[in-house]
Structure formats: C-alpha cells, structure tokens
Amino acid sequence: MLEELVQPNETTVPLLPCVAPEETVAFWRSLGFAVTYEQRRPYLYLAFQWRGVGLHYKQPPGGIDAAREDIGGCLVMVDLVAPYHAAFTEAMRRSYGKILAKGLPRITRFRPGASRFTVVDPSGNSIVFIQRDEPAEVEYGGAKHLQGLAKVLDNARILREFKHDDLAAFRALNSGLRRHADGATALERAVALASLIELATALDDPGRVPEWGAQLRSLPLTAEERATVRAAVADPAVLEPWLPAD
C-alpha cells in the first residue's frame, strides 16, 4: 500500500561543499545559471538553476583543500552532451574572453564523439555531464593496432582526458613528435603540434609555442583536416595565429 502512495516524480539535488562562495556565484552566473537562493549567515547556503540542472552548496567541513579536487561532485544525465559543452564554452568566451581550461574553475575538453565532460567549480567539485546512452564500455584508448605518432597521440589523450595529467601528456607528445614525425601523416603532425600548443598554454610554458605554430602553419592540410585539428583542442582560439578559420 505504501509503495502505491510513493509517486515516481522525485527530484534529487546535489548539496556540494563550497569553500569559495563569491567565486562560485560569479562562475555559475557567467554560465547562465540563475541564483535561486543566496545566504551567508548564520550559515552558508547557495542554490543555482539552469534549465533542469539544480546545484546547491553548503558550508564545507574544516580542512578541505580545493586544489586537491576531491571535495565532491555529481553526475548530470542528458540526452545529448555536446550541446551542453558548446553552451558552456560559448558562455565562458563571452564572460572571460576565453575557455577556462586550466586551474579552478574550468571545463574539460570535449572531442567529437565523446559522451561526457566535466565542469570543475571554484571549490574543486566535479560536475560531470554524461550522455544517457553512453556505452557500457567507455573507450579509453590504448588500441594495440596503433603505431608511431598515432599511438603517441592516443597515449597523450589517455593521460590528459582520463588521468588528468597535462604534464605527462605534454612530455609524451613532445618526445613522441621528435621520434615519429618523419613517418607520420601531415594530419597526425598537425594534431600533435596543436595539442602541444594547447598543453604548453595550459602549463604556462609557452616558450616553444611560436616554433610549433610555424610548423603547424607550414603543413599542407585540407579544409576538412584543419577542422579536425581545431576539434582536437578545447579552445580553437589558441591556434588562430597559425591556423586561422577558413
């Protein structure tokens, strides 16, 4: 009898710890979220809403280090994930003049065909947007048939997208490009150079970016290949000096 009275119309709202209230309000507002509740005293409580996505924040326990990014998070299940990434990155460009791809807050890169991405808020919470029909076995890379620079690119993608280790990805690409450039296609070299430019920018180590950019500019690429190269980075704007829009 009691089960018949429980209606299947529940709504679950994550309650996330917040160590940076001002930054959190500014960030979610910049992405188009409405602030539906804002209280600082006698205790912290913040609430945000965008379409069907609701996020609530509370006072964190002591001893939390946002930089560790292990504070908390939630999953947001959606029908099509790519439009959400596009909407957030466009909002970031309007508000910040760039896509926030490093530090806190930030959004992870989104490659064509992917089924998830993550928004990391100013407190280090991870809000993961996942496509509902995501395959049960997520493709993590590591295909055994890959060789040369193609294998290096695949390994760098694993390091960056799944292990979140930009420095290791940068080192793998930098070394791999030197070793395998001669046997690689122009497109493979272009993707490697574009990824190095993006990683160097994220790591605040732009010393060789002009050199890699000049190499990228010199490669004979078709319009379709140039589009593929732009899609390989989170923010194509970092490539504009060397790979202008068609």
C-alpha positions in Angstrom: 0.0 0.0 0.0 2.7 2.5 0.9 4.6 1.8 -2.3 1.5 2.8 -4.3 1.4 6.1 -2.5 5.0 6.9 -3.5 4.9 8.8 -6.8 7.7 8.3 -9.3 8.4 12.0 -9.7 11.3 12.5 -7.4 14.0 15.2 -7.9 17.5 14.8 -6.5 19.5 17.9 -6.0 23.2 17.6 -5.1 24.4 19.5 -2.0 28.0 20.4 -2.6 30.6 21.8 -0.2 31.7 25.4 -1.0 35.0 27.0 0.1 34.7 30.0 -2.3 31.2 31.5 -2.2 31.9 34.7 -4.1 33.7 32.9 -6.9 31.0 30.2 -7.0 28.2 32.7 -7.5 30.2 34.6 -10.2 31.1 31.4 -12.0 27.7 29.9 -12.3 26.2 33.2 -13.2 28.7 33.5 -16.0 27.5 30.2 -17.4 23.9 31.4 -17.4 22.7 29.8 -14.1 20.2 31.8 -12.0 20.9 32.3 -8.4 17.7 31.0 -6.7 18.9 31.3 -3.1 21.9 33.0 -1.6 22.6 33.1 2.2 25.8 33.7 4.0 24.7 34.0 7.6 24.0 32.3 10.0 25.3 29.5 7.7 26.2 29.3 4.0 23.6 28.1 1.5 23.7 28.8 -2.2 21.3 27.5 -4.9 21.6 27.7 -8.7 19.3 26.6 -11.5 19.8 26.4 -15.3 17.0 24.6 -17.2 16.6 21.3 -15.4 20.0 21.4 -13.7 20.0 22.4 -10.0 23.1 22.8 -7.8 23.0 23.6 -4.1 26.0 24.5 -1.9 26.6 24.3 1.8 29.3 25.3 4.3 32.3 22.8 3.9 33.8 20.9 6.7 37.2 22.0 8.0 40.5 21.1 6.4 39.3 21.0 2.8 41.8 21.8 0.1 40.0 22.8 -3.1 43.2 22.3 -5.1 43.1 18.6 -4.5 39.8 18.5 -6.4 38.4 15.6 -4.3 35.9 17.7 -2.4 32.7 16.3 -4.0 30.7 16.3 -7.2 27.7 14.9 -9.0 26.5 13.5 -12.3 24.1 15.2 -14.7 22.5 12.8 -17.2 21.4 14.4 -20.5 20.1 13.2 -23.9 22.9 14.9 -26.0 26.0 16.0 -24.2 27.7 18.0 -27.0 25.3 21.0 -26.9 25.9 21.5 -23.2 29.6 21.7 -23.7 29.1 24.1 -26.6 26.7 26.3 -24.5 29.1 26.5 -21.5 32.2 27.2 -23.6 30.4 29.9 -25.5 29.3 31.5 -22.2 32.9 31.3 -21.0 34.1 33.2 -24.1 31.6 35.9 -23.5 32.3 36.3 -19.8 36.1 35.6 -19.6 37.3 36.1 -23.2 38.5 32.5 -23.3 37.6 29.0 -22.4 38.6 28.2 -18.8 40.8 25.1 -19.5 43.1 25.1 -16.5 43.0 25.7 -12.8 39.8 26.4 -10.9 37.2 26.8 -12.2 37.5 25.1 -15.6 35.8 22.8 -18.2 37.4 19.7 -19.6 38.0 19.4 -23.4 35.4 17.7 -25.5 36.4 15.7 -28.5 33.9 14.7 -31.3 32.1 11.5 -30.4 32.7 11.8 -26.7 29.9 11.1 -24.2 30.9 13.1 -21.2 32.8 16.2 -20.0 33.4 17.8 -16.6 32.9 21.3 -15.2 35.1 21.8 -12.1 33.8 24.6 -9.9 35.8 27.1 -7.9 35.7 24.7 -4.8 37.1 21.7 -6.8 33.7 19.9 -7.1 33.4 17.9 -10.4 30.0 18.2 -12.1 30.1 15.5 -14.8 27.7 15.8 -17.8 27.1 12.3 -19.2 25.0 11.2 -22.2 22.3 8.8 -21.2 23.0 6.3 -23.9 26.8 6.2 -23.2 28.2 2.8 -24.0 28.6 0.5 -21.1 32.3 0.1 -22.0 33.7 3.6 -22.4 36.5 3.8 -25.0 39.6 4.7 -23.0 42.1 4.4 -25.9 45.1 2.1 -25.9 44.3 0.4 -29.2 47.0 -2.2 -29.9 47.0 -1.7 -33.7 48.2 1.9 -33.5 51.8 2.7 -34.3 54.2 5.6 -34.4 52.8 9.1 -33.8 49.2 7.8 -33.9 50.0 5.7 -30.8 51.7 8.7 -29.1 48.6 10.8 -29.7 46.3 8.1 -28.3 48.5 7.7 -25.2 48.6 11.5 -24.7 44.8 11.6 -24.9 44.5 8.9 -22.1 46.9 10.9 -19.9 45.0 14.1 -20.4 41.4 13.1 -20.6 41.3 10.2 -18.2 44.3 10.6 -15.9 44.1 14.5 -15.9 47.9 14.7 -16.1 48.7 17.5 -18.5 52.4 17.5 -17.8 52.7 13.8 -18.6 50.7 14.3 -21.8 52.9 17.2 -22.8 56.1 15.2 -22.2 54.7 12.2 -24.2 53.8 14.4 -27.2 57.0 16.4 -27.2 59.1 13.3 -27.1 56.9 11.3 -29.5 56.8 14.0 -32.1 60.6 14.2 -32.3 60.8 10.4 -32.7 57.9 9.7 -35.1 57.4 12.9 -37.1 59.1 11.6 -40.2 56.8 8.6 -40.5 53.6 10.4 -39.6 50.9 11.9 -41.8 50.5 15.7 -42.1 47.3 15.4 -40.1 48.9 13.5 -37.3 51.7 16.0 -37.0 49.2 18.9 -37.1 47.2 17.3 -34.2 50.3 16.7 -32.2 51.5 20.3 -32.7 48.1 21.7 -31.9 47.9 19.6 -28.7 51.4 20.8 -27.7 50.4 24.4 -28.2 47.3 23.9 -26.1 49.2 22.0 -23.3 52.0 24.5 -23.2 49.5 27.3 -22.8 47.7 25.4 -20.0 51.0 24.7 -18.3 52.2 28.3 -18.6 55.2 27.2 -20.6 54.8 29.0 -23.9 58.5 29.1 -24.9 58.3 26.9 -28.0 54.7 27.8 -29.0 55.8 30.1 -31.8 58.1 27.3 -33.2 55.3 24.7 -33.1 52.9 27.3 -34.5 55.2 28.0 -37.5 55.4 24.2 -38.2 51.6 23.9 -38.0 51.2 26.7 -40.4 53.5 25.1 -42.9 51.7 21.8 -43.1 49.6 21.1 -46.2 46.2 20.5 -44.8 42.8 20.3 -46.4 39.8 22.3 -45.0 38.5 19.1 -43.5 41.8 18.3 -41.9 42.1 21.8 -40.5 38.6 21.3 -38.9 39.9 18.1 -37.4 42.9 19.9 -35.9 40.7 22.6 -34.3 38.4 19.9 -32.9 41.4 18.3 -31.2 41.8 21.2 -28.7 39.4 22.6 -26.2 39.8 26.2 -27.3 40.5 26.6 -31.0 41.3 30.2 -30.4 44.8 29.2 -29.2 45.5 28.1 -32.7 44.2 31.2 -34.6 47.7 32.8 -35.2 48.8 29.7 -37.1 45.5 28.0 -38.2 43.0 30.8 -39.0 39.4 30.0 -39.5 38.5 29.0 -43.1 
